[in-house]
């Protein structure tokens, strides 16, 4: 007999995590950062949260979030485009 694992609904919605990144070689922190960034994407794949906002939501420092974003960029999971204006 095997156990069944069920998710508990917390009322915050959900974010889909692509298996490509889930089973990649990036660090666990980078995966969580990627999921947080993905939660900001509405219909497309663009997100605009600040490093500070992500750090606060993830309970970590701005430098740690920056390191994870750099890792994701280096591995080809993110591209960064400067805002125009």
Secondary structure, 3 states (H helix, E strand, C coil): CCCCCCCCCCCCCCCCCCHHHHCCCCCHHHHHHHHHHHHCCCCCCCCCCCHHHHHHHHCCCHHHHHHHHHHHHHCCCCCCCCCCC
